[in-house]
Amino acid sequence: MNNMSALAKKLGKRIRELRKKQDSTSEKFAQENGISVGYFCDIENGKRLPTLEMLEKIAKALGVPLRELF
């Protein structure tokens, strides 16, 4: 596994943990925050590495500073 895919998996796992603390499903979270459900699921599953802009949007929606995602 290369560094990028390892990072994507770790990041996705952390985002999922924070989202579940809000008691939200991935579909509900994505829809409420204007993110494609498929794209958001790919992020949580470590299949895609989001852009910095998307990371900022997710962090804001989760109510955490960007650094909390890592």
C-alpha positions as CSV (number, residue, x, y, z in Angstrom):
1,M,0.0,0.0,0.0
2,N,1.4,3.4,-0.9
3,N,1.5,6.4,1.3
4,M,-1.5,8.1,-0.4
5,S,-3.8,5.1,-0.1
6,A,-2.7,4.6,3.5
7,L,-3.5,8.3,4.2
8,A,-6.9,8.0,2.4
9,K,-7.8,5.0,4.6
10,K,-6.8,6.7,7.8
11,L,-8.5,9.9,6.9
12,G,-11.7,8.1,5.9
13,K,-11.8,6.2,9.1
14,R,-11.4,9.4,11.2
15,I,-14.1,11.2,9.2
16,R,-16.4,8.2,9.8
17,E,-15.7,8.2,13.5
18,L,-16.5,11.9,13.8
19,R,-19.6,11.6,11.7
20,K,-21.0,8.8,13.8
21,K,-20.5,10.9,16.9
22,Q,-23.0,13.3,15.4
23,D,-25.3,10.3,15.0
24,S,-25.6,10.9,11.3
25,T,-25.6,8.4,8.4
26,S,-23.1,9.0,5.5
27,E,-26.0,9.6,3.2
28,K,-27.7,12.2,5.5
29,F,-24.4,13.9,6.2
30,A,-23.5,14.2,2.5
31,Q,-26.9,15.5,1.5
32,E,-27.0,18.1,4.3
33,N,-23.6,19.4,3.4
34,G,-24.0,19.5,-0.4
35,I,-21.6,16.6,-1.1
36,S,-22.2,13.8,-3.5
37,V,-23.2,10.7,-1.5
38,G,-21.0,8.5,-3.7
39,Y,-18.0,10.8,-3.4
40,F,-18.4,11.1,0.4
41,C,-18.8,7.3,0.8
42,D,-15.6,6.9,-1.3
43,I,-13.8,9.3,1.1
44,E,-15.0,7.4,4.2
45,N,-14.0,4.1,2.6
46,G,-10.5,5.3,1.8
47,K,-11.0,5.0,-1.9
48,R,-10.6,8.7,-2.7
49,L,-8.5,11.4,-1.2
50,P,-10.5,14.7,-1.0
51,T,-9.2,18.1,-2.0
52,L,-8.2,20.5,0.7
53,E,-11.3,22.5,-0.1
54,M,-13.5,19.4,0.5
55,L,-11.6,18.6,3.7
56,E,-12.3,22.1,5.0
57,K,-16.0,21.7,4.1
58,I,-16.2,18.4,5.9
59,A,-14.3,19.7,9.0
60,K,-16.6,22.6,9.2
61,A,-19.7,20.4,8.9
62,L,-18.3,18.1,11.7
63,G,-17.6,21.2,13.8
64,V,-13.9,20.4,14.2
65,P,-10.7,22.2,13.2
66,L,-9.2,20.7,10.0
67,R,-6.3,19.2,12.0
68,E,-8.8,17.0,13.9
69,L,-9.3,15.0,10.7
70,F,-5.7,13.7,10.8
